[in-house]
Amino acid sequence: MSELRGKRALVTGASSGIGAAIARDLAARGTNLVLTARRKEQLEAVAAECRAAGVTVDVITADLGAPGAVATLWDAAVAGGSIDICINNAGFGYFRPFGEVEASREAELVQLNITSLVELSRRWVAGRTGGTGAGRRYLMNIASIGAYQSVPNMALYAASKAFVRNFTEALHDELARTESSATCICPGGTETEFHAQAGAGNYGWVANASMMSAEACAKRSVVAMLKRRRTYIPGLINKLSCFGVRFVPRRFASWMAQRVLGKPRPGALPERSIAA
Ligand SMILES: NC(=O)c1ccc[n+]([C@@H]2O[C@H](COP(=O)([O-])OP(=O)(O)OC[C@H]3O[C@@H](n4cnc5c(N)ncnc54)[C@H](OP(=O)(O)O)[C@@H]3O)[C@@H](O)[C@H]2O)c1
């Protein structure tokens, strides 16, 4: 617990799901927080829970799916002190054939899942020498088990997570033998708002059987980060499936993913409200 006490962490996508659970876990370990997402009310509710653990919490709303948002967010975050821990968790996907969703939504996905994550990682790396935080520093980038293969109906999402995995693992190796470490987390199905937002959820039994709570995913992910793991996959079935794809043709793995995920839910994708 003491290792993270007094450090300061930026958590993106902290208004719900895995990000909110990571924020609560870090607060319980004595970490001061900067929480960001678009929905202010939900962020404030998570912040209040974290403050009850005795840590300081700053809330900054930002739409990281929009170009230029990272610079403003980072400047506001470091105004309150250096960032020792950067948790790039915010992300979304949609479960639809590629091209059936507006191009603007695809651009938003690339901006949020890839570009903003890279921009925040860059600022965290740059803070390595100039920051005031003493001792160990941590970067956690959230990918997915979808990073291990192509996923029909989630083509762009899975590709974005493959990017996150390759990028973060390379960064981990670059930072070896320094006080800083980068860890890539690859969750499988986790009980969050993600599935409803993605228009997914008609899953096969394998996907349902391996579903994990956001709290369990967060707790294990923070421990993996503290152990300076290169990559961590929460859950045995998820670990086995990511290991198993090494031994089957890529086309077969893609077909399997399609079977496990089932069909997209009919109807329009939900629009998440954007807080001012
Ligand atoms: N749940 C799963 O099964 C699963 C599996 C593998 C990987 N993951 C990954 O886990 C991460 C967390 O997702 P989750 O499952 O916890 O889903 P979630 O409950 O929908 O959380 C997503 C978070 O990202 C934030 N976000 C979305 N768009 C944003 C934007 N444009 N700007 C800033 N923040 C934005 C959301 O906040 P606002 O809407 O308030 O902005 C929310 O806090 C994602 O990277 C996801 O890809 C999830």
The ligand as an SDF file (V2000), in Angstrom:
LIG
                    3D

 48 52  0  0  0  0  0  0  0  0999 V2000
  -15.8310   -3.6660  -20.6290 N   0  0  0  0  0  0  0  0  0  0  0  0
  -15.1600   -4.5230  -21.3730 C   0  0  0  0  0  0  0  0  0  0  0  0
  -15.6230   -5.6400  -21.6260 O   0  0  0  0  0  0  0  0  0  0  0  0
  -13.7860   -4.1580  -21.8880 C   0  0  0  0  0  0  0  0  0  0  0  0
  -12.9990   -5.1750  -22.4450 C   0  0  0  0  0  0  0  0  0  0  0  0
  -11.7350   -4.8690  -22.9130 C   0  0  0  0  0  0  0  0  0  0  0  0
  -11.2630   -3.5730  -22.8470 C   0  0  0  0  0  0  0  0  0  0  0  0
  -12.0480   -2.5890  -22.3190 N   0  0  0  0  0  0  0  0  0  0  0  0
  -11.5120   -1.2250  -22.2810 C   0  0  0  0  0  0  0  0  0  0  0  0
  -11.5960   -0.7320  -20.9810 O   0  0  0  0  0  0  0  0  0  0  0  0
  -11.6030    0.6890  -21.0110 C   0  0  0  0  0  0  0  0  0  0  0  0
  -12.6860    1.2070  -20.0670 C   0  0  0  0  0  0  0  0  0  0  0  0
  -13.9560    0.8380  -20.5750 O   0  0  0  0  0  0  0  0  0  0  0  0
  -15.1400    0.3350  -19.6360 P   0  0  0  0  0  0  0  0  0  0  0  0
  -15.3600   -1.0890  -19.9460 O   0  0  0  0  0  0  0  0  0  0  0  0
  -14.9050    0.7330  -18.2550 O   0  0  0  0  0  0  0  0  0  0  0  0
  -16.3700    1.1180  -20.3000 O   0  0  0  0  0  0  0  0  0  0  0  0
  -17.2200    2.3790  -19.8040 P   0  0  0  0  0  0  0  0  0  0  0  0
  -17.8870    2.1010  -18.5150 O   0  0  0  0  0  0  0  0  0  0  0  0
  -18.0640    2.7500  -20.9900 O   0  0  0  0  0  0  0  0  0  0  0  0
  -16.1100    3.4980  -19.5460 O   0  0  0  0  0  0  0  0  0  0  0  0
  -15.5170    4.2320  -20.5890 C   0  0  0  0  0  0  0  0  0  0  0  0
  -14.9400    5.4890  -20.0080 C   0  0  0  0  0  0  0  0  0  0  0  0
  -14.3180    6.2450  -21.0820 O   0  0  0  0  0  0  0  0  0  0  0  0
  -14.8260    7.5680  -21.0220 C   0  0  0  0  0  0  0  0  0  0  0  0
  -14.9000    8.1490  -22.3590 N   0  0  0  0  0  0  0  0  0  0  0  0
  -15.5930    7.6780  -23.4300 C   0  0  0  0  0  0  0  0  0  0  0  0
  -15.4830    8.5240  -24.4530 N   0  0  0  0  0  0  0  0  0  0  0  0
  -14.7200    9.5550  -24.0080 C   0  0  0  0  0  0  0  0  0  0  0  0
  -14.2690   10.7520  -24.6020 C   0  0  0  0  0  0  0  0  0  0  0  0
  -14.5920   11.0830  -25.8710 N   0  0  0  0  0  0  0  0  0  0  0  0
  -13.4940   11.5970  -23.8810 N   0  0  0  0  0  0  0  0  0  0  0  0
  -13.1760   11.2900  -22.5990 C   0  0  0  0  0  0  0  0  0  0  0  0
  -13.5780   10.1740  -21.9820 N   0  0  0  0  0  0  0  0  0  0  0  0
  -14.3420    9.3180  -22.6770 C   0  0  0  0  0  0  0  0  0  0  0  0
  -16.2200    7.4510  -20.4390 C   0  0  0  0  0  0  0  0  0  0  0  0
  -16.6130    8.6460  -19.7800 O   0  0  0  0  0  0  0  0  0  0  0  0
  -17.6010    9.7590  -20.3660 P   0  0  0  0  0  0  0  0  0  0  0  0
  -18.6570    9.0860  -21.1780 O   0  0  0  0  0  0  0  0  0  0  0  0
  -18.1250   10.4160  -19.1260 O   0  0  0  0  0  0  0  0  0  0  0  0
  -16.7390   10.6580  -21.1680 O   0  0  0  0  0  0  0  0  0  0  0  0
  -16.0100    6.3720  -19.3950 C   0  0  0  0  0  0  0  0  0  0  0  0
  -15.5360    6.9240  -18.1900 O   0  0  0  0  0  0  0  0  0  0  0  0
  -11.8030    1.0870  -22.4760 C   0  0  0  0  0  0  0  0  0  0  0  0
  -10.5650    1.4680  -23.0270 O   0  0  0  0  0  0  0  0  0  0  0  0
  -12.2850   -0.2020  -23.1190 C   0  0  0  0  0  0  0  0  0  0  0  0
  -11.9470   -0.2700  -24.4840 O   0  0  0  0  0  0  0  0  0  0  0  0
  -13.3070   -2.8520  -21.8370 C   0  0  0  0  0  0  0  0  0  0  0  0
  1  2  1  0
  2  3  2  0
  2  4  1  0
  4  5  1  0
  4 48  2  0
  5  6  2  0
  6  7  1  0
  7  8  2  0
  8  9  1  0
  8 48  1  0
  9 10  1  0
  9 46  1  0
 10 11  1  0
 11 12  1  0
 11 44  1  0
 12 13  1  0
 13 14  1  0
 14 15  2  0
 14 16  1  0
 14 17  1  0
 17 18  1  0
 18 19  2  0
 18 20  1  0
 18 21  1  0
 21 22  1  0
 22 23  1  0
 23 24  1  0
 23 42  1  0
 24 25  1  0
 25 26  1  0
 25 36  1  0
 26 27  1  0
 26 35  1  0
 27 28  2  0
 28 29  1  0
 29 30  1  0
 29 35  2  0
 30 31  1  0
 30 32  2  0
 32 33  1  0
 33 34  2  0
 34 35  1  0
 36 37  1  0
 36 42  1  0
 37 38  1  0
 38 39  2  0
 38 40  1  0
 38 41  1  0
 42 43  1  0
 44 45  1  0
 44 46  1  0
 46 47  1  0
M  CHG  2   8   1  16  -1
M  END
$$$$
